[in-house]
Amino acid sequence: MIRFEHATFRYPHGPALEDITFEIADGEFVGVIGPNGSGKTTLLRAILRLMPPSAGSLQIFDCECQELRCYHRARIGYLPQKDLVDPNFPITVEETVLMGRAGVIGLFRRPGKADREIVRHALEDVGMADFSRRALGTLSGGQQQRVFIARALAQHPQILLLDEPTTGIDTPTQHTILDLIARLHRDLHLTVLLVSHDINLIAPLADRLALLKTRLYAIGPAKEVLQEEILARVYGPQAVTTDAGHVLIADHHHP
């Protein structure tokens, strides 16, 4: 489904990702971890065709990323990092999810009955169908995140990219959101890439973890990647694993 082959992605000040090689299979769930500034978001931007490789190649749906057509891009759903929602902004839940149909409908067409039916199903998938007429700004953070996931699902994607979907949400709701993503992955046969700083939350869910720090340091099942000697190369000696298999890292996310 996705193949990086010695791919390098650069910003003006230097490489964001360097010499990345790995493949993601159809229907796989891959968790992307690494410290701040390690290139996790850049990886998603590359798949979205927002950053072409400066060296090497990236193939998506068997196409070079620079050759992706609108039809291909519409098959990639994206949940960006959560922004604050203005509680006074006049947009409903249904209207928010309809925005996910824009790439399919086109700029100058109005959504039809079929589009609204797709939106209804997307809201049902995330358990928010009863909130369709509610103003987005009146919802809790967890409810808003469900709506944004529904917006991505409204594209009918094959690939779902999620950038820190649990940031800024209380712990019980974090687990609820991740359980939802795991169910959608299973029920809809989605290929999922989930970026997270919280290793312990996503390790039990992902088929494989990709550990980044500009380069790809490790990729594989959690028990193979979350070894102290591997983590120390990326996070430094402050990274430790407990007897229960949890990872403790002394950075600003993990005091």
Order of alpha helices (4+ residues) and beta strands (2+ residues): beta-beta-beta-alpha-beta-beta-alpha-beta-alpha-alpha-alpha-alpha-beta-alpha-beta-alpha-beta-beta-alpha-alpha-beta-beta
